[in-house]
Amino acid sequence: MFVNKETNASYNFIAPKIEKDADKKVEAYFPTSETVTPTLSSNAATVKVERDTTIVDLGTLSAAATLTLTPGDNLNIGAKVIVKATSDGTARNVTVKKDADTTVDTISGTASTAKARQYVWSGTAWIAIA
């Protein structure tokens, strides 16, 4: 049971009825989120993803950019990243990578327009969600 210390409301957790979990200890975690606005250096940035939901706002781009999403050591399967970028008066693309050797996706920019794309962590790779 969880008790909210400010309101004194109590919340009980109801476990799902999943047959394959019978007689097993299953850990639950509390989802956390954050918004990051990395500084681009030489039109590139790296963000270490450690939370269930991370919003990466690259701001307005004046050149094409590369964003590396490094998964934290204990990143849960199903963690989400939303990448947002706005092109200036020229279309600017964002190349999204997992590491120096693994390109995940390219977000195609449109002049003077914001674009956003979501990615989900599979445990080994980022999967782009259309």
C-alpha positions as CSV (number, residue, x, y, z in Angstrom):
1,M,0.0,0.0,0.0
2,F,1.1,3.5,-0.8
3,V,0.0,6.5,1.3
4,N,0.2,10.0,0.0
5,K,1.7,12.0,2.9
6,E,0.2,15.3,1.7
7,T,-3.4,14.1,1.3
8,N,-3.4,10.9,3.5
9,A,-5.0,9.1,0.6
10,S,-4.0,5.4,0.4
11,Y,-3.6,3.4,-2.8
12,N,-3.5,-0.4,-3.0
13,F,-1.7,-2.1,-5.9
14,I,-3.5,-4.9,-7.7
15,A,-1.3,-7.4,-9.3
16,P,-2.2,-8.5,-12.8
17,K,-3.3,-12.2,-13.2
18,I,-0.5,-13.5,-15.5
19,E,-0.3,-17.2,-15.4
20,K,3.4,-17.5,-16.2
21,D,4.2,-15.3,-13.1
22,A,2.5,-17.8,-10.8
23,D,4.7,-18.7,-7.8
24,K,7.4,-16.1,-8.8
25,K,8.6,-12.9,-7.2
26,V,7.9,-10.1,-9.7
27,E,9.4,-6.7,-9.1
28,A,7.5,-3.5,-9.8
29,Y,9.0,-0.2,-10.4
30,F,7.7,3.4,-10.2
31,P,7.9,5.2,-13.5
32,T,9.9,8.4,-13.6
33,S,10.3,11.1,-16.3
34,E,12.4,14.1,-17.2
35,T,12.9,16.6,-19.9
36,V,16.4,17.4,-21.1
37,T,17.6,20.2,-23.4
38,P,21.1,19.1,-24.3
39,T,23.6,21.6,-25.7
40,L,24.8,20.7,-29.2
41,S,28.6,20.7,-29.6
42,S,29.7,20.5,-33.3
43,N,26.0,19.8,-34.0
44,A,26.0,16.7,-31.9
45,A,24.7,15.7,-28.4
46,T,24.6,12.6,-26.2
47,V,21.8,11.9,-23.7
48,K,22.1,9.1,-21.2
49,V,18.6,7.7,-20.8
50,E,17.8,6.5,-17.3
51,R,14.1,7.1,-16.8
52,D,10.9,5.6,-18.0
53,T,10.0,8.6,-20.1
54,T,12.6,11.1,-21.3
55,I,11.7,14.1,-23.5
56,V,14.7,15.5,-25.4
57,D,14.1,19.0,-26.8
58,L,16.9,20.0,-29.2
59,G,15.4,23.5,-29.7
60,T,15.7,25.2,-33.0
61,L,18.4,23.8,-35.3
62,S,20.5,25.9,-37.5
63,A,22.3,22.8,-39.0
64,A,21.7,19.1,-39.2
65,A,22.3,17.4,-35.9
66,T,23.3,14.0,-34.4
67,L,21.7,12.8,-31.2
68,T,23.1,9.7,-29.4
69,L,20.7,8.1,-26.9
70,T,22.8,6.1,-24.5
71,P,20.8,3.6,-22.5
72,G,21.5,3.7,-18.7
73,D,22.7,0.4,-17.1
74,N,19.3,-0.3,-15.5
75,L,17.0,1.1,-18.2
76,N,13.8,-0.9,-18.2
77,I,12.4,-2.5,-21.3
78,G,9.7,-0.3,-22.7
79,A,11.3,3.0,-21.6
80,K,10.3,5.8,-24.0
81,V,12.2,8.7,-25.5
82,I,10.5,11.6,-27.3
83,V,12.8,13.7,-29.5
84,K,11.7,17.1,-30.5
85,A,13.5,19.5,-32.9
86,T,12.5,22.6,-34.8
87,S,14.1,23.5,-38.1
88,D,15.0,27.1,-38.7
89,G,14.2,28.5,-42.2
90,T,15.9,25.5,-43.7
91,A,14.9,21.9,-43.4
92,R,17.3,20.3,-40.8
93,N,17.6,16.5,-40.2
94,V,18.4,14.8,-36.9
95,T,20.3,11.5,-37.0
96,V,19.4,9.4,-33.9
97,K,22.0,6.9,-32.8
98,K,22.4,4.3,-30.0
99,D,26.2,4.6,-30.1
100,A,28.9,5.7,-32.5
101,D,28.3,2.7,-34.8
102,T,24.6,2.2,-34.6
103,T,22.2,4.6,-36.4
104,V,18.6,4.2,-35.2
105,D,16.7,6.6,-37.3
106,T,16.7,9.9,-39.1
107,I,14.1,12.6,-38.4
108,S,13.6,14.5,-41.6
109,G,13.2,18.2,-40.9
110,T,10.8,20.7,-42.6
111,A,11.7,24.4,-42.8
112,S,10.3,26.4,-39.9
113,T,8.5,23.4,-38.4
114,A,8.8,21.4,-35.2
115,K,9.0,17.6,-35.5
116,A,8.9,14.9,-32.8
117,R,9.5,11.2,-32.9
118,Q,9.2,8.5,-30.2
119,Y,11.5,5.6,-29.5
120,V,11.0,2.6,-27.2
121,W,13.8,0.6,-25.6
122,S,13.7,-3.1,-26.4
123,G,16.5,-4.1,-24.0
124,T,19.1,-4.1,-26.7
125,A,18.0,-1.4,-29.2
126,W,15.8,1.7,-29.7
127,I,12.8,1.1,-31.9
128,A,11.3,4.1,-33.7
129,I,7.5,4.4,-33.3
130,A,5.8,5.8,-36.4
